[in-house]
């Protein structure tokens, strides 16, 4: 009788699994996770090769995990037990600082920055041949700025690798380190989101002012000073990129999200359009990205609509610049461009435009700004670095 029950249970399990897979595969459509913003795993039919090497089974497991309706419930339960029952400060690779309510990502092992020496030399030579000066802007990671509150067992490779990164930057142009600006211990908590790895609007404004002042000190046509920011738009609270790894119930405090802007602003941008495009009509803020009431929504993408290969911002101020940037530049660009004539930004991870030499000849910038953090650079492959050549 026991064997019969076990056999029956096995058959029922197989049937339920089969039905579940059929149900899930009917929902095999591209979709972004509201929990962490990534693309959910897709189902693929097996081949002999993928079946034998185990990759099909692994991919199928990821697909099932992603598409199960109870996924968020399970993650919330884990977060509640870890943070509320056991008062853990490290959950799912995230460190929770109880004093500041700040969340921090686990710090990766970083490859040597020197691997980009020849690629950056190529960019430097292209700029020099067109008589365009370069300014390298060092953007610190949040884990650098708050290194003093991180656990002692975390090896802070950002801090260790910073001198080499600044040295590499200095080989190819002038350098501005933003760490003192957004890392001042008396103001840093107002510069960064609690639950996201990005700086907030205050940090972006402070950074843009510092870069503007540096350009003016170098005698370059810098964007005009920021006008009065008399418009404040508030959006629903959100759990940023770091918080989504823990889930809402484990986060000490959600982020209040708002944007500051000027009622006199006249900026418009083109998105992934040729530099010769005459008229740009898109806004530098995509407010629909921040109105989603889901606390897990990626509100940071209100700035420039998120990461784009090329954004071309047109204004009526002074100074034309090309900026190589990562996602930190999304919030930075609107405030830097406010008072500029033209700002063209390039995100190497998504850029599919003309060679940089041709872009420089077309845009005729007063300067080139290379603005990156160490984590972004550590993920660059030859594909991204080829944009600089």
Secondary structure as UniProt FT lines:
FT   HELIX           2..25
FT   TURN            26..27
FT   TURN            34..36
FT   HELIX           48..52
FT   HELIX           55..67
FT   TURN            69..70
FT   HELIX           71..80
FT   HELIX           81..85
FT   STRAND          90..91
FT   TURN            92..93
FT   STRAND          94..97
FT   TURN            98..101
FT   STRAND          102..105
FT   HELIX           113..116
FT   HELIX           117..129
FT   TURN            130..131
FT   STRAND          133..138
FT   HELIX           142..145
FT   HELIX           147..149
FT   TURN            152..153
FT   HELIX           157..172
FT   STRAND          174..177
FT   HELIX           179..182
FT   TURN            185..187
FT   HELIX           188..190
FT   HELIX           201..217
FT   TURN            218..219
FT   STRAND          231..238
FT   TURN            241..242
FT   HELIX           243..245
FT   HELIX           248..250
FT   STRAND          255..261
FT   TURN            263..264
FT   STRAND          268..271
FT   TURN            275..276
FT   HELIX           288..291
FT   TURN            295..296
FT   HELIX           299..302
FT   TURN            304..305
FT   STRAND          310..314
FT   STRAND          320..325
FT   HELIX           328..337
FT   TURN            338..339
FT   STRAND          342..346
FT   TURN            348..350
FT   HELIX           356..363
FT   STRAND          367..372
FT   HELIX           374..379
FT   HELIX           382..385
FT   HELIX           386..388
//
